[in-house]
Amino acid sequence: MPIEINSEIKELSQSEFSEVSYRVMAEIFRQRRELGRLFSENVYRQALKATLNNIETEVEIKVSLHGFCKSYFIDIVASSGALFELKAVESLHQRHRKQLLHYLFLTGLKHGKLVNVRPEIVEHEFINTSLTNAARRAFSIQDSEWTASQGFGPPEKALMIEIVADWGIGLERTLYEEALFHFLGIGENSTSNVDVILDGQIITSQPTALCSPGTALKITAFEDNTAVYESALTQFLSKTSLGTIQ
């Protein structure tokens, strides 16, 4: 199986999740009053595990394909189907919401809750999705403007499509990137320093993943504004020694 969870997971209805959430949040509020707001996420996580029944912490999710494997750890799973992600940060950010949505997609669950215990008043948000695993795998490919290049031709394109077909769309961009780079042999230590040019002079360099000399490889994830991003890529190319970005 490409996605494995080291715990029994079951889908809860909206009403069942709400009931579990009420119980967990009541304990979080109580613990925050007792402990204050300056402890790490782990302290509050362990406190919940110690005081509530049907709580699992740091539940591992393994995502794999052809020898590539990456693990994620869900902070809290309550009653086998309610996901909670705890934070101890100044304020919640969109990346925190995307992280929990990523976990919902991987587990196939529909409901989760994001909780931040650091602010003076505890922040908490429901994160829900109606997108099923089947729907995430029912994607279309728009490649009319794609051109093969050295290091990224039809075999590499087919590999990228296989990765998305196996895991579905909507997951964190870095997961797709790490998998593709793994298969292409592009690691943290195999990036190249690309010259940055300003006013006709090389002013510095920037580490960049290359699929071949002069061709950068970048994985992106967005819903619209492709023209704006293409313009930014063109500007980037014009200020480097690169010739192409795949």
Disulfide bonds with the S-S distance in Angstrom:
none
